[in-house]
């Protein structure tokens, strides 16, 4: 790994943390940077899960007061998320890089479209209700979302928030807290599988994680001064660039 690659990865980690703090979509940036420095797509995807994990933890801690009211009722969704993430991660490891590379443009295009539509997919507020485990349809929706999260992950937060809004009770902040809690479960299970499978590029991850931490801190400052739509537009542009890049590679 050259000095240029290390600087690129650190900056990507910083931009990813900033994007996640302001509008989300940091996975596009970390995955893209690792692709550009030559990592195979499966390794880039798995390593990106590792670099995003600290952000999931800090986001969940920020909602600890809300989670305290419903965590017992959400244990079933956590279990469902763990099983789904395990299935998705194992499917990824069952593929070889050429097979996964064929899927990547479509995954990126779908995730980019989902991320771009994010503001219109936010659940409507339902004041006075607790965020709790809902119907069988809600459990199935979370299971499918967790499979996607374990397999690829980009856009998972938007997808999960949308499905939770349709199937669970609670206002937006409670649903967002539940989403963050479930995202930790999905990411943790996927990381265990990826580490066991030996597909995590640790040198690149170690460089990106501090950048992500600094970016997350800076994102609070940036969020007060830069319009969220501008950051969202940047992330969508990265997603479209990566879609074109992988399409041309195919």
C-alpha positions as CSV (number, residue, x, y, z in Angstrom):
1,X,0.0,0.0,0.0
2,X,1.5,3.3,-1.1
3,X,1.4,6.6,0.8
4,X,-1.0,7.9,-1.8
5,X,-3.3,4.9,-1.1
6,X,-3.1,5.5,2.6
7,X,-4.0,9.2,2.3
8,X,-6.9,8.3,0.0
9,X,-8.2,5.8,2.4
10,X,-7.9,8.1,5.4
11,X,-9.7,10.9,3.5
12,X,-12.4,8.4,2.4
13,X,-12.9,7.4,6.0
14,X,-13.2,11.1,7.0
15,X,-15.7,11.8,4.2
16,X,-17.6,8.7,5.1
17,X,-17.9,9.7,8.8
18,X,-18.9,13.2,7.8
19,X,-21.6,12.0,5.3
20,X,-23.0,9.5,7.9
21,X,-23.3,12.3,10.5
22,X,-25.0,14.7,8.1
23,X,-27.1,12.6,5.6
24,X,-25.9,8.9,5.6
25,X,-24.5,6.9,2.7
26,X,-20.9,6.7,4.0
27,X,-20.6,3.1,2.8
28,X,-20.6,4.3,-0.8
29,X,-17.4,6.3,-0.1
30,X,-15.5,3.6,1.8
31,X,-16.4,0.9,-0.7
32,X,-15.4,3.1,-3.6
33,X,-12.1,4.1,-2.1
34,X,-11.1,0.5,-1.4
35,X,-12.1,-0.4,-4.9
36,X,-9.9,2.4,-6.3
37,X,-6.8,1.2,-4.4
38,X,-7.2,-2.3,-5.9
39,X,-9.1,-4.4,-3.3
40,X,-11.3,-7.1,-4.7
41,X,-15.0,-6.2,-4.4
42,X,-15.8,-8.9,-1.8
43,X,-12.9,-7.7,0.4
44,X,-13.8,-4.0,-0.1
45,X,-17.4,-4.8,0.9
46,X,-16.4,-6.8,4.0
47,X,-13.8,-4.2,5.1
48,X,-16.3,-1.4,4.6
49,X,-18.6,-3.2,7.1
50,X,-15.8,-3.0,9.7
51,X,-15.1,0.6,9.1
52,X,-18.7,1.6,9.5
53,X,-19.3,-0.3,12.7
54,X,-18.0,2.3,15.2
55,X,-20.4,4.8,13.7
56,X,-23.3,2.4,14.3
57,X,-22.3,2.2,18.0
58,X,-22.1,5.9,18.5
59,X,-25.4,6.5,16.7
60,X,-27.1,4.0,19.0
61,X,-25.6,5.4,22.1
62,X,-27.0,8.8,21.1
63,X,-30.5,7.2,21.3
64,X,-29.9,5.3,24.6
65,X,-32.7,7.2,26.4
66,X,-35.2,6.1,23.7
67,X,-33.9,2.5,23.5
68,X,-34.3,2.1,27.2
69,X,-38.0,2.2,26.8
70,X,-38.4,-0.6,24.2
71,X,-35.3,-2.7,24.0
72,X,-37.0,-5.8,25.6
73,X,-39.8,-5.7,23.0
74,X,-37.2,-5.4,20.2
75,X,-35.2,-8.5,21.2
76,X,-37.2,-10.6,18.7
77,X,-36.3,-8.2,15.9
78,X,-32.6,-8.4,17.0
79,X,-32.7,-12.2,16.8
80,X,-34.4,-12.0,13.3
81,X,-31.8,-9.4,12.2
82,X,-28.9,-11.7,13.4
83,X,-30.2,-14.7,11.5
84,X,-30.8,-12.6,8.4
85,X,-27.4,-11.0,8.5
86,X,-25.8,-14.4,8.9
87,X,-27.6,-15.7,5.8
88,X,-26.6,-12.6,3.8
89,X,-22.9,-12.7,4.9
90,X,-22.7,-16.4,4.1
91,X,-24.2,-15.9,0.7
92,X,-21.5,-13.3,0.0
93,X,-18.7,-15.6,1.1
94,X,-20.2,-18.3,-1.2
95,X,-19.6,-16.1,-4.2
96,X,-16.3,-15.5,-5.9
97,X,-15.1,-12.0,-6.9
98,X,-16.1,-12.3,-10.6
99,X,-19.6,-13.4,-9.7
100,X,-20.0,-10.6,-7.1
101,X,-18.5,-8.1,-9.5
102,X,-21.4,-8.8,-11.9
103,X,-23.9,-8.0,-9.2
104,X,-22.2,-4.9,-7.9
105,X,-23.4,-2.4,-10.5
106,X,-27.0,-3.4,-9.9
107,X,-26.6,-3.4,-6.1
108,X,-25.0,0.1,-6.3
109,X,-27.7,1.4,-8.6
110,X,-30.5,0.1,-6.4
111,X,-28.8,1.4,-3.2
112,X,-28.2,4.8,-4.8
113,X,-31.8,5.1,-5.9
114,X,-32.9,4.1,-2.4
115,X,-30.6,6.6,-0.8
116,X,-31.7,9.4,-3.1
117,X,-35.3,8.6,-2.3
118,X,-34.5,8.6,1.5
119,X,-36.2,11.9,2.4
120,X,-39.5,10.7,0.9
121,X,-39.2,7.3,2.6
122,X,-39.1,8.7,6.2
123,X,-42.0,7.3,8.3
124,X,-44.8,9.7,9.2
125,X,-44.7,10.7,12.9
126,X,-47.1,8.7,15.2
127,X,-46.9,10.5,18.5
128,X,-48.0,8.6,21.6
129,X,-47.0,5.2,20.5
130,X,-44.1,3.0,21.5
131,X,-41.7,1.5,19.0
132,X,-42.5,-2.2,19.4
133,X,-42.3,-5.5,17.6
134,X,-45.1,-5.5,15.1
135,X,-46.7,-8.1,12.8
136,X,-45.5,-11.2,11.0
137,X,-45.1,-8.9,7.9
138,X,-42.8,-6.6,9.9
139,X,-40.6,-9.5,11.1
140,X,-40.4,-10.8,7.5
141,X,-39.5,-7.3,6.2
142,X,-36.8,-7.0,8.8
143,X,-35.4,-10.5,8.0
144,X,-35.1,-9.6,4.3
145,X,-33.5,-6.2,5.1
146,X,-31.0,-7.9,7.4
147,X,-30.1,-10.4,4.6
148,X,-29.4,-7.4,2.3
149,X,-27.4,-5.7,5.1
150,X,-25.3,-8.8,5.7
151,X,-24.7,-9.3,2.0
152,X,-24.0,-5.7,0.8
153,X,-25.1,-3.0,3.3
154,X,-25.1,0.2,1.2
155,X,-28.4,1.9,1.8
156,X,-29.4,-0.5,4.5
157,X,-30.3,2.3,7.0
158,X,-32.7,3.9,4.6
159,X,-34.3,0.6,3.7
160,X,-34.6,-0.4,7.3
161,X,-36.1,2.9,8.3
162,X,-38.7,2.7,5.5
163,X,-39.8,-0.8,6.4
164,X,-39.9,-0.1,10.1
165,X,-42.1,2.9,9.4
166,X,-44.6,0.7,7.6
167,X,-44.6,-2.1,10.1
168,X,-43.8,-0.8,13.5
169,X,-45.5,1.7,15.9
170,X,-43.6,4.8,17.1
171,X,-42.6,8.3,16.1
172,X,-39.6,9.0,13.8
173,X,-37.0,9.3,16.6
174,X,-38.1,6.0,18.2
175,X,-38.0,4.2,14.8
176,X,-34.6,5.7,14.1
177,X,-33.3,4.5,17.5
178,X,-34.7,1.0,16.7
179,X,-33.1,1.1,13.3
180,X,-29.7,2.0,14.8
181,X,-30.0,-0.8,17.4
182,X,-30.8,-3.4,14.7
183,X,-28.0,-2.1,12.4
184,X,-25.5,-2.9,15.2
185,X,-26.7,-6.5,15.3
186,X,-26.6,-6.9,11.5
187,X,-23.1,-5.3,11.2
188,X,-21.7,-7.3,14.2
189,X,-22.9,-10.7,12.8
190,X,-21.6,-9.8,9.3
191,X,-18.2,-8.8,10.6
192,X,-17.8,-12.0,12.6
193,X,-18.6,-14.0,9.4
194,X,-16.2,-11.9,7.3
195,X,-13.4,-12.0,9.9
196,X,-13.8,-15.8,10.1
197,X,-13.8,-16.0,6.4
198,X,-10.5,-14.0,6.2
199,X,-11.9,-11.4,3.8
200,X,-11.2,-8.3,5.8
201,X,-8.2,-6.1,4.7
202,X,-7.1,-5.0,8.2
203,X,-4.3,-2.5,7.1
204,X,-6.8,-0.5,5.1
205,X,-9.5,-0.8,7.8
206,X,-7.1,0.5,10.5
207,X,-6.3,3.5,8.3
208,X,-9.9,4.3,7.6
209,X,-11.4,3.9,11.1
210,X,-9.7,7.0,12.7
211,X,-10.6,9.0,9.6
212,X,-14.2,8.0,10.1
213,X,-14.1,8.9,13.8
214,X,-12.8,12.4,13.0
215,X,-15.3,12.8,10.2
216,X,-18.2,11.9,12.5
217,X,-17.0,14.5,14.9
218,X,-16.6,17.1,12.2
219,X,-20.0,16.2,10.7
220,X,-21.7,17.8,13.7
221,X,-20.0,21.1,12.8
222,X,-20.6,20.6,9.1
223,X,-24.3,19.8,9.6
224,X,-24.9,23.2,11.0
225,X,-23.3,25.0,8.0
226,X,-23.7,22.8,4.9
227,X,-27.2,21.9,3.5
228,X,-28.0,18.2,3.9
229,X,-29.2,18.1,0.3
230,X,-25.6,19.1,-0.8
231,X,-24.1,16.2,1.1
232,X,-26.8,13.9,-0.1
233,X,-26.1,15.0,-3.7
234,X,-22.4,14.2,-3.2
235,X,-23.1,10.7,-1.9
236,X,-25.6,10.0,-4.8
237,X,-22.9,11.2,-7.3
238,X,-20.4,8.8,-5.7
239,X,-22.9,6.0,-6.0
240,X,-23.6,6.7,-9.7
241,X,-19.9,7.0,-10.4
242,X,-19.3,3.6,-8.8
243,X,-22.2,2.1,-10.8
244,X,-20.7,3.4,-14.0
245,X,-17.2,2.2,-13.0
246,X,-18.3,-1.3,-12.3
247,X,-20.5,-1.4,-15.4
248,X,-17.6,-0.5,-17.6
249,X,-15.4,-3.1,-15.9
250,X,-17.9,-5.8,-16.7
